[in-house]
């Protein structure tokens, strides 16, 4: 029995999904209750709904969480948009793959307190083409001038720590 095995999706993407893959190998696939599909690849999450195709590169996804009651995975983009994926089979493992791929795109991350209840987070993310970018977020409440100053300083320090210019 081999020690390492290749992960293959339990269900097979439709013809439309396969054509949208453009040669990428699917890591996970899920049918959605709205007759759509979600396909996780090494570089992005593809969401097909009717004729619409939504491509979310991993470095543009902030997080994903399972909503067991709704039988869905909720993907949050770095812009704060929630993209719910209502799974036809709530036991589908696509949520695990989404989390793994988002985490794999994070090269380095730091956080710092920026006042009462405020935290600044900076993440250096790697895109599929290998390029690096920084993402800064202020979490916990209204943004203050102090939080903005802490964010600018932490982003500069974090970029510098991985060799990115200001």
Secondary structure, 3 states (H helix, E strand, C coil): CCCCCCCCCCCCCCHHHHHHHCCCCEEEEEEECCCCEEEEECCEEEEEECCEEEEEEHHHEEEEEEECCCCEEEEEECCCCEEEEEECCCCCCHHHHHHHHHHHCEEEEEEEECCCCCEEEEEEEECCCCCEEEEEEEECCCCCHHHHHHHHHHHHHHHHHCCCCC
